[in-house]
Amino acid sequence: MKKFFLFGYCLLSIASCFSRQSTIDSLENIYKTTTNDSIKFSCLINISEKYLDIHSGKAIPYAERAMELSKKLKMEVGTALALNYIGVAYYVKGEYNKTIDYYYQALKIFEAKNDKVRASGTMNNIANVY
């Protein structure tokens, strides 16, 4: 009976990974074909988020590209979101000094924009590091 549940769990885990990769592939296709920069930003952020679960190192370049694009578009909250995702990726990798640096950069922007919900989420992220 235990073997059956273990096998089922493994099977579901594998299916979940394939599903995430399929989603990432779809988002990359949208990113490549769209000319709308807001959609490109959204794709990059979502790809970064998906990679956090399966390969945190791959999440960072996508979040960095999202950050660059959001700065170009003057989307300050988008920049903070990207900074937060970079921080999460470094947290998963165990690089806590970098994590804190990115979280504080994001927090500063969220507070300046009076985005209390995201600021509190970022404060929670900072607390988790400590």
Chimera marker file (.cmm) of the C-alpha trace (Angstrom):
<marker_set name="trace">
<marker id="1" x="0.000" y="0.000" z="0.000" r="1" g="1" b="0" radius="0.5"/>
<marker id="2" x="2.815" y="2.409" z="0.897" r="1" g="1" b="0" radius="0.5"/>
<marker id="3" x="4.570" y="1.628" z="-2.384" r="1" g="1" b="0" radius="0.5"/>
<marker id="4" x="1.387" y="2.501" z="-4.263" r="1" g="1" b="0" radius="0.5"/>
<marker id="5" x="1.179" y="5.930" z="-2.607" r="1" g="1" b="0" radius="0.5"/>
<marker id="6" x="4.879" y="6.569" z="-3.120" r="1" g="1" b="0" radius="0.5"/>
<marker id="7" x="4.566" y="5.620" z="-6.796" r="1" g="1" b="0" radius="0.5"/>
<marker id="8" x="1.532" y="7.902" z="-7.147" r="1" g="1" b="0" radius="0.5"/>
<marker id="9" x="3.356" y="10.788" z="-5.501" r="1" g="1" b="0" radius="0.5"/>
<marker id="10" x="6.356" y="10.338" z="-7.811" r="1" g="1" b="0" radius="0.5"/>
<marker id="11" x="4.099" y="10.184" z="-10.839" r="1" g="1" b="0" radius="0.5"/>
<marker id="12" x="2.301" y="13.392" z="-9.837" r="1" g="1" b="0" radius="0.5"/>
<marker id="13" x="5.617" y="15.151" z="-9.221" r="1" g="1" b="0" radius="0.5"/>
<marker id="14" x="6.888" y="14.211" z="-12.667" r="1" g="1" b="0" radius="0.5"/>
<marker id="15" x="3.633" y="15.332" z="-14.295" r="1" g="1" b="0" radius="0.5"/>
<marker id="16" x="3.836" y="18.641" z="-12.446" r="1" g="1" b="0" radius="0.5"/>
<marker id="17" x="7.361" y="19.277" z="-13.767" r="1" g="1" b="0" radius="0.5"/>
<marker id="18" x="6.270" y="18.548" z="-17.328" r="1" g="1" b="0" radius="0.5"/>
<marker id="19" x="3.293" y="20.858" z="-16.891" r="1" g="1" b="0" radius="0.5"/>
<marker id="20" x="5.519" y="23.703" z="-15.655" r="1" g="1" b="0" radius="0.5"/>
<marker id="21" x="7.935" y="23.216" z="-18.536" r="1" g="1" b="0" radius="0.5"/>
<marker id="22" x="5.038" y="23.256" z="-20.989" r="1" g="1" b="0" radius="0.5"/>
<marker id="23" x="3.813" y="26.522" z="-19.473" r="1" g="1" b="0" radius="0.5"/>
<marker id="24" x="7.315" y="27.992" z="-19.671" r="1" g="1" b="0" radius="0.5"/>
<marker id="25" x="7.579" y="26.982" z="-23.326" r="1" g="1" b="0" radius="0.5"/>
<marker id="26" x="4.225" y="28.618" z="-24.082" r="1" g="1" b="0" radius="0.5"/>
<marker id="27" x="5.233" y="31.829" z="-22.306" r="1" g="1" b="0" radius="0.5"/>
<marker id="28" x="8.537" y="31.916" z="-24.187" r="1" g="1" b="0" radius="0.5"/>
<marker id="29" x="6.659" y="31.587" z="-27.491" r="1" g="1" b="0" radius="0.5"/>
<marker id="30" x="4.352" y="34.453" z="-26.556" r="1" g="1" b="0" radius="0.5"/>
<marker id="31" x="7.358" y="36.535" z="-25.517" r="1" g="1" b="0" radius="0.5"/>
<marker id="32" x="9.071" y="35.939" z="-28.860" r="1" g="1" b="0" radius="0.5"/>
<marker id="33" x="6.027" y="36.744" z="-30.976" r="1" g="1" b="0" radius="0.5"/>
<marker id="34" x="4.479" y="39.738" z="-29.228" r="1" g="1" b="0" radius="0.5"/>
<marker id="35" x="5.433" y="43.330" z="-29.866" r="1" g="1" b="0" radius="0.5"/>
<marker id="36" x="3.650" y="44.593" z="-26.748" r="1" g="1" b="0" radius="0.5"/>
<marker id="37" x="6.234" y="45.389" z="-24.050" r="1" g="1" b="0" radius="0.5"/>
<marker id="38" x="3.728" y="44.982" z="-21.204" r="1" g="1" b="0" radius="0.5"/>
<marker id="39" x="2.977" y="41.448" z="-22.371" r="1" g="1" b="0" radius="0.5"/>
<marker id="40" x="6.708" y="40.778" z="-22.712" r="1" g="1" b="0" radius="0.5"/>
<marker id="41" x="7.202" y="41.947" z="-19.121" r="1" g="1" b="0" radius="0.5"/>
<marker id="42" x="4.375" y="39.723" z="-17.930" r="1" g="1" b="0" radius="0.5"/>
<marker id="43" x="5.836" y="36.721" z="-19.759" r="1" g="1" b="0" radius="0.5"/>
<marker id="44" x="9.283" y="37.286" z="-18.270" r="1" g="1" b="0" radius="0.5"/>
<marker id="45" x="7.922" y="37.609" z="-14.720" r="1" g="1" b="0" radius="0.5"/>
<marker id="46" x="5.771" y="34.493" z="-15.110" r="1" g="1" b="0" radius="0.5"/>
<marker id="47" x="8.647" y="32.464" z="-16.577" r="1" g="1" b="0" radius="0.5"/>
<marker id="48" x="10.819" y="33.545" z="-13.663" r="1" g="1" b="0" radius="0.5"/>
<marker id="49" x="8.119" y="32.474" z="-11.203" r="1" g="1" b="0" radius="0.5"/>
<marker id="50" x="7.731" y="29.061" z="-12.853" r="1" g="1" b="0" radius="0.5"/>
<marker id="51" x="11.482" y="28.440" z="-12.787" r="1" g="1" b="0" radius="0.5"/>
<marker id="52" x="11.628" y="29.161" z="-9.039" r="1" g="1" b="0" radius="0.5"/>
<marker id="53" x="10.085" y="25.762" z="-8.402" r="1" g="1" b="0" radius="0.5"/>
<marker id="54" x="12.239" y="23.723" z="-10.768" r="1" g="1" b="0" radius="0.5"/>
<marker id="55" x="15.540" y="25.602" z="-11.298" r="1" g="1" b="0" radius="0.5"/>
<marker id="56" x="16.023" y="28.817" z="-9.316" r="1" g="1" b="0" radius="0.5"/>
<marker id="57" x="19.200" y="29.707" z="-11.206" r="1" g="1" b="0" radius="0.5"/>
<marker id="58" x="17.216" y="30.000" z="-14.437" r="1" g="1" b="0" radius="0.5"/>
<marker id="59" x="14.679" y="32.288" z="-12.739" r="1" g="1" b="0" radius="0.5"/>
<marker id="60" x="17.235" y="35.048" z="-12.204" r="1" g="1" b="0" radius="0.5"/>
<marker id="61" x="18.016" y="35.990" z="-15.841" r="1" g="1" b="0" radius="0.5"/>
<marker id="62" x="14.309" y="36.194" z="-16.684" r="1" g="1" b="0" radius="0.5"/>
<marker id="63" x="13.609" y="38.407" z="-13.676" r="1" g="1" b="0" radius="0.5"/>
<marker id="64" x="16.616" y="40.586" z="-14.560" r="1" g="1" b="0" radius="0.5"/>
<marker id="65" x="15.305" y="41.022" z="-18.103" r="1" g="1" b="0" radius="0.5"/>
<marker id="66" x="11.878" y="41.866" z="-16.680" r="1" g="1" b="0" radius="0.5"/>
<marker id="67" x="13.512" y="44.439" z="-14.408" r="1" g="1" b="0" radius="0.5"/>
<marker id="68" x="15.356" y="46.049" z="-17.326" r="1" g="1" b="0" radius="0.5"/>
<marker id="69" x="12.176" y="46.180" z="-19.394" r="1" g="1" b="0" radius="0.5"/>
<marker id="70" x="10.130" y="47.627" z="-16.525" r="1" g="1" b="0" radius="0.5"/>
<marker id="71" x="12.729" y="50.367" z="-16.018" r="1" g="1" b="0" radius="0.5"/>
<marker id="72" x="12.578" y="51.181" z="-19.731" r="1" g="1" b="0" radius="0.5"/>
<marker id="73" x="8.777" y="51.373" z="-19.490" r="1" g="1" b="0" radius="0.5"/>
<marker id="74" x="8.959" y="53.346" z="-16.221" r="1" g="1" b="0" radius="0.5"/>
<marker id="75" x="6.905" y="50.653" z="-14.453" r="1" g="1" b="0" radius="0.5"/>
<marker id="76" x="8.240" y="51.123" z="-10.924" r="1" g="1" b="0" radius="0.5"/>
<marker id="77" x="6.035" y="48.456" z="-9.361" r="1" g="1" b="0" radius="0.5"/>
<marker id="78" x="7.119" y="46.078" z="-12.129" r="1" g="1" b="0" radius="0.5"/>
<marker id="79" x="10.728" y="46.804" z="-11.247" r="1" g="1" b="0" radius="0.5"/>
<marker id="80" x="9.996" y="46.014" z="-7.605" r="1" g="1" b="0" radius="0.5"/>
<marker id="81" x="8.244" y="42.772" z="-8.566" r="1" g="1" b="0" radius="0.5"/>
<marker id="82" x="11.267" y="41.721" z="-10.600" r="1" g="1" b="0" radius="0.5"/>
<marker id="83" x="13.604" y="42.615" z="-7.723" r="1" g="1" b="0" radius="0.5"/>
<marker id="84" x="11.450" y="40.520" z="-5.407" r="1" g="1" b="0" radius="0.5"/>
<marker id="85" x="11.626" y="37.504" z="-7.743" r="1" g="1" b="0" radius="0.5"/>
<marker id="86" x="15.391" y="37.849" z="-7.986" r="1" g="1" b="0" radius="0.5"/>
<marker id="87" x="15.478" y="37.894" z="-4.191" r="1" g="1" b="0" radius="0.5"/>
<marker id="88" x="13.344" y="34.759" z="-3.986" r="1" g="1" b="0" radius="0.5"/>
<marker id="89" x="15.628" y="32.967" z="-6.447" r="1" g="1" b="0" radius="0.5"/>
<marker id="90" x="18.703" y="33.849" z="-4.388" r="1" g="1" b="0" radius="0.5"/>
<marker id="91" x="16.860" y="32.730" z="-1.245" r="1" g="1" b="0" radius="0.5"/>
<marker id="92" x="16.187" y="29.318" z="-2.801" r="1" g="1" b="0" radius="0.5"/>
<marker id="93" x="19.866" y="29.122" z="-3.768" r="1" g="1" b="0" radius="0.5"/>
<marker id="94" x="20.869" y="29.934" z="-0.170" r="1" g="1" b="0" radius="0.5"/>
<marker id="95" x="22.560" y="33.237" z="-1.062" r="1" g="1" b="0" radius="0.5"/>
<marker id="96" x="21.010" y="35.230" z="1.766" r="1" g="1" b="0" radius="0.5"/>
<marker id="97" x="23.087" y="38.436" z="1.516" r="1" g="1" b="0" radius="0.5"/>
<marker id="98" x="21.985" y="38.899" z="-2.094" r="1" g="1" b="0" radius="0.5"/>
<marker id="99" x="18.443" y="37.961" z="-1.108" r="1" g="1" b="0" radius="0.5"/>
<marker id="100" x="18.246" y="40.706" z="1.494" r="1" g="1" b="0" radius="0.5"/>
<marker id="101" x="19.729" y="43.282" z="-0.885" r="1" g="1" b="0" radius="0.5"/>
<marker id="102" x="17.097" y="42.616" z="-3.561" r="1" g="1" b="0" radius="0.5"/>
<marker id="103" x="14.244" y="42.469" z="-1.040" r="1" g="1" b="0" radius="0.5"/>
<marker id="104" x="15.191" y="45.858" z="0.417" r="1" g="1" b="0" radius="0.5"/>
<marker id="105" x="15.394" y="47.412" z="-3.047" r="1" g="1" b="0" radius="0.5"/>
<marker id="106" x="11.891" y="46.084" z="-3.789" r="1" g="1" b="0" radius="0.5"/>
<marker id="107" x="10.569" y="47.219" z="-0.414" r="1" g="1" b="0" radius="0.5"/>
<marker id="108" x="11.820" y="50.759" z="-0.972" r="1" g="1" b="0" radius="0.5"/>
<marker id="109" x="9.875" y="50.989" z="-4.239" r="1" g="1" b="0" radius="0.5"/>
<marker id="110" x="6.701" y="49.427" z="-2.826" r="1" g="1" b="0" radius="0.5"/>
<marker id="111" x="6.751" y="51.854" z="0.098" r="1" g="1" b="0" radius="0.5"/>
<marker id="112" x="7.361" y="54.831" z="-2.202" r="1" g="1" b="0" radius="0.5"/>
<marker id="113" x="4.344" y="53.756" z="-4.283" r="1" g="1" b="0" radius="0.5"/>
<marker id="114" x="2.299" y="53.224" z="-1.091" r="1" g="1" b="0" radius="0.5"/>
<marker id="115" x="1.676" y="49.610" z="-2.136" r="1" g="1" b="0" radius="0.5"/>
<marker id="116" x="1.053" y="48.281" z="1.360" r="1" g="1" b="0" radius="0.5"/>
<marker id="117" x="0.086" y="44.760" z="0.319" r="1" g="1" b="0" radius="0.5"/>
<marker id="118" x="3.254" y="44.116" z="-1.647" r="1" g="1" b="0" radius="0.5"/>
<marker id="119" x="5.379" y="45.976" z="0.913" r="1" g="1" b="0" radius="0.5"/>
<marker id="120" x="4.066" y="43.732" z="3.682" r="1" g="1" b="0" radius="0.5"/>
<marker id="121" x="4.707" y="40.629" z="1.564" r="1" g="1" b="0" radius="0.5"/>
<marker id="122" x="8.269" y="41.795" z="0.989" r="1" g="1" b="0" radius="0.5"/>
<marker id="123" x="8.712" y="42.463" z="4.718" r="1" g="1" b="0" radius="0.5"/>
<marker id="124" x="7.531" y="38.917" z="5.328" r="1" g="1" b="0" radius="0.5"/>
<marker id="125" x="10.125" y="37.670" z="2.831" r="1" g="1" b="0" radius="0.5"/>
<marker id="126" x="12.818" y="39.623" z="4.685" r="1" g="1" b="0" radius="0.5"/>
<marker id="127" x="11.681" y="38.122" z="7.988" r="1" g="1" b="0" radius="0.5"/>
<marker id="128" x="11.888" y="34.633" z="6.506" r="1" g="1" b="0" radius="0.5"/>
<marker id="129" x="15.562" y="35.174" z="5.707" r="1" g="1" b="0" radius="0.5"/>
<marker id="130" x="16.290" y="35.974" z="9.354" r="1" g="1" b="0" radius="0.5"/>
<link id1="1" id2="2" r="1" g="1" b="0" radius="0.2"/>
<link id1="2" id2="3" r="1" g="1" b="0" radius="0.2"/>
<link id1="3" id2="4" r="1" g="1" b="0" radius="0.2"/>
<link id1="4" id2="5" r="1" g="1" b="0" radius="0.2"/>
<link id1="5" id2="6" r="1" g="1" b="0" radius="0.2"/>
<link id1="6" id2="7" r="1" g="1" b="0" radius="0.2"/>
<link id1="7" id2="8" r="1" g="1" b="0" radius="0.2"/>
<link id1="8" id2="9" r="1" g="1" b="0" radius="0.2"/>
<link id1="9" id2="10" r="1" g="1" b="0" radius="0.2"/>
<link id1="10" id2="11" r="1" g="1" b="0" radius="0.2"/>
<link id1="11" id2="12" r="1" g="1" b="0" radius="0.2"/>
<link id1="12" id2="13" r="1" g="1" b="0" radius="0.2"/>
<link id1="13" id2="14" r="1" g="1" b="0" radius="0.2"/>
<link id1="14" id2="15" r="1" g="1" b="0" radius="0.2"/>
<link id1="15" id2="16" r="1" g="1" b="0" radius="0.2"/>
<link id1="16" id2="17" r="1" g="1" b="0" radius="0.2"/>
<link id1="17" id2="18" r="1" g="1" b="0" radius="0.2"/>
<link id1="18" id2="19" r="1" g="1" b="0" radius="0.2"/>
<link id1="19" id2="20" r="1" g="1" b="0" radius="0.2"/>
<link id1="20" id2="21" r="1" g="1" b="0" radius="0.2"/>
<link id1="21" id2="22" r="1" g="1" b="0" radius="0.2"/>
<link id1="22" id2="23" r="1" g="1" b="0" radius="0.2"/>
<link id1="23" id2="24" r="1" g="1" b="0" radius="0.2"/>
<link id1="24" id2="25" r="1" g="1" b="0" radius="0.2"/>
<link id1="25" id2="26" r="1" g="1" b="0" radius="0.2"/>
<link id1="26" id2="27" r="1" g="1" b="0" radius="0.2"/>
<link id1="27" id2="28" r="1" g="1" b="0" radius="0.2"/>
<link id1="28" id2="29" r="1" g="1" b="0" radius="0.2"/>
<link id1="29" id2="30" r="1" g="1" b="0" radius="0.2"/>
<link id1="30" id2="31" r="1" g="1" b="0" radius="0.2"/>
<link id1="31" id2="32" r="1" g="1" b="0" radius="0.2"/>
<link id1="32" id2="33" r="1" g="1" b="0" radius="0.2"/>
<link id1="33" id2="34" r="1" g="1" b="0" radius="0.2"/>
<link id1="34" id2="35" r="1" g="1" b="0" radius="0.2"/>
<link id1="35" id2="36" r="1" g="1" b="0" radius="0.2"/>
<link id1="36" id2="37" r="1" g="1" b="0" radius="0.2"/>
<link id1="37" id2="38" r="1" g="1" b="0" radius="0.2"/>
<link id1="38" id2="39" r="1" g="1" b="0" radius="0.2"/>
<link id1="39" id2="40" r="1" g="1" b="0" radius="0.2"/>
<link id1="40" id2="41" r="1" g="1" b="0" radius="0.2"/>
<link id1="41" id2="42" r="1" g="1" b="0" radius="0.2"/>
<link id1="42" id2="43" r="1" g="1" b="0" radius="0.2"/>
<link id1="43" id2="44" r="1" g="1" b="0" radius="0.2"/>
<link id1="44" id2="45" r="1" g="1" b="0" radius="0.2"/>
<link id1="45" id2="46" r="1" g="1" b="0" radius="0.2"/>
<link id1="46" id2="47" r="1" g="1" b="0" radius="0.2"/>
<link id1="47" id2="48" r="1" g="1" b="0" radius="0.2"/>
<link id1="48" id2="49" r="1" g="1" b="0" radius="0.2"/>
<link id1="49" id2="50" r="1" g="1" b="0" radius="0.2"/>
<link id1="50" id2="51" r="1" g="1" b="0" radius="0.2"/>
<link id1="51" id2="52" r="1" g="1" b="0" radius="0.2"/>
<link id1="52" id2="53" r="1" g="1" b="0" radius="0.2"/>
<link id1="53" id2="54" r="1" g="1" b="0" radius="0.2"/>
<link id1="54" id2="55" r="1" g="1" b="0" radius="0.2"/>
<link id1="55" id2="56" r="1" g="1" b="0" radius="0.2"/>
<link id1="56" id2="57" r="1" g="1" b="0" radius="0.2"/>
<link id1="57" id2="58" r="1" g="1" b="0" radius="0.2"/>
<link id1="58" id2="59" r="1" g="1" b="0" radius="0.2"/>
<link id1="59" id2="60" r="1" g="1" b="0" radius="0.2"/>
<link id1="60" id2="61" r="1" g="1" b="0" radius="0.2"/>
<link id1="61" id2="62" r="1" g="1" b="0" radius="0.2"/>
<link id1="62" id2="63" r="1" g="1" b="0" radius="0.2"/>
<link id1="63" id2="64" r="1" g="1" b="0" radius="0.2"/>
<link id1="64" id2="65" r="1" g="1" b="0" radius="0.2"/>
<link id1="65" id2="66" r="1" g="1" b="0" radius="0.2"/>
<link id1="66" id2="67" r="1" g="1" b="0" radius="0.2"/>
<link id1="67" id2="68" r="1" g="1" b="0" radius="0.2"/>
<link id1="68" id2="69" r="1" g="1" b="0" radius="0.2"/>
<link id1="69" id2="70" r="1" g="1" b="0" radius="0.2"/>
<link id1="70" id2="71" r="1" g="1" b="0" radius="0.2"/>
<link id1="71" id2="72" r="1" g="1" b="0" radius="0.2"/>
<link id1="72" id2="73" r="1" g="1" b="0" radius="0.2"/>
<link id1="73" id2="74" r="1" g="1" b="0" radius="0.2"/>
<link id1="74" id2="75" r="1" g="1" b="0" radius="0.2"/>
<link id1="75" id2="76" r="1" g="1" b="0" radius="0.2"/>
<link id1="76" id2="77" r="1" g="1" b="0" radius="0.2"/>
<link id1="77" id2="78" r="1" g="1" b="0" radius="0.2"/>
<link id1="78" id2="79" r="1" g="1" b="0" radius="0.2"/>
<link id1="79" id2="80" r="1" g="1" b="0" radius="0.2"/>
<link id1="80" id2="81" r="1" g="1" b="0" radius="0.2"/>
<link id1="81" id2="82" r="1" g="1" b="0" radius="0.2"/>
<link id1="82" id2="83" r="1" g="1" b="0" radius="0.2"/>
<link id1="83" id2="84" r="1" g="1" b="0" radius="0.2"/>
<link id1="84" id2="85" r="1" g="1" b="0" radius="0.2"/>
<link id1="85" id2="86" r="1" g="1" b="0" radius="0.2"/>
<link id1="86" id2="87" r="1" g="1" b="0" radius="0.2"/>
<link id1="87" id2="88" r="1" g="1" b="0" radius="0.2"/>
<link id1="88" id2="89" r="1" g="1" b="0" radius="0.2"/>
<link id1="89" id2="90" r="1" g="1" b="0" radius="0.2"/>
<link id1="90" id2="91" r="1" g="1" b="0" radius="0.2"/>
<link id1="91" id2="92" r="1" g="1" b="0" radius="0.2"/>
<link id1="92" id2="93" r="1" g="1" b="0" radius="0.2"/>
<link id1="93" id2="94" r="1" g="1" b="0" radius="0.2"/>
<link id1="94" id2="95" r="1" g="1" b="0" radius="0.2"/>
<link id1="95" id2="96" r="1" g="1" b="0" radius="0.2"/>
<link id1="96" id2="97" r="1" g="1" b="0" radius="0.2"/>
<link id1="97" id2="98" r="1" g="1" b="0" radius="0.2"/>
<link id1="98" id2="99" r="1" g="1" b="0" radius="0.2"/>
<link id1="99" id2="100" r="1" g="1" b="0" radius="0.2"/>
<link id1="100" id2="101" r="1" g="1" b="0" radius="0.2"/>
<link id1="101" id2="102" r="1" g="1" b="0" radius="0.2"/>
<link id1="102" id2="103" r="1" g="1" b="0" radius="0.2"/>
<link id1="103" id2="104" r="1" g="1" b="0" radius="0.2"/>
<link id1="104" id2="105" r="1" g="1" b="0" radius="0.2"/>
<link id1="105" id2="106" r="1" g="1" b="0" radius="0.2"/>
<link id1="106" id2="107" r="1" g="1" b="0" radius="0.2"/>
<link id1="107" id2="108" r="1" g="1" b="0" radius="0.2"/>
<link id1="108" id2="109" r="1" g="1" b="0" radius="0.2"/>
<link id1="109" id2="110" r="1" g="1" b="0" radius="0.2"/>
<link id1="110" id2="111" r="1" g="1" b="0" radius="0.2"/>
<link id1="111" id2="112" r="1" g="1" b="0" radius="0.2"/>
<link id1="112" id2="113" r="1" g="1" b="0" radius="0.2"/>
<link id1="113" id2="114" r="1" g="1" b="0" radius="0.2"/>
<link id1="114" id2="115" r="1" g="1" b="0" radius="0.2"/>
<link id1="115" id2="116" r="1" g="1" b="0" radius="0.2"/>
<link id1="116" id2="117" r="1" g="1" b="0" radius="0.2"/>
<link id1="117" id2="118" r="1" g="1" b="0" radius="0.2"/>
<link id1="118" id2="119" r="1" g="1" b="0" radius="0.2"/>
<link id1="119" id2="120" r="1" g="1" b="0" radius="0.2"/>
<link id1="120" id2="121" r="1" g="1" b="0" radius="0.2"/>
<link id1="121" id2="122" r="1" g="1" b="0" radius="0.2"/>
<link id1="122" id2="123" r="1" g="1" b="0" radius="0.2"/>
<link id1="123" id2="124" r="1" g="1" b="0" radius="0.2"/>
<link id1="124" id2="125" r="1" g="1" b="0" radius="0.2"/>
<link id1="125" id2="126" r="1" g="1" b="0" radius="0.2"/>
<link id1="126" id2="127" r="1" g="1" b="0" radius="0.2"/>
<link id1="127" id2="128" r="1" g="1" b="0" radius="0.2"/>
<link id1="128" id2="129" r="1" g="1" b="0" radius="0.2"/>
<link id1="129" id2="130" r="1" g="1" b="0" radius="0.2"/>
</marker_set>
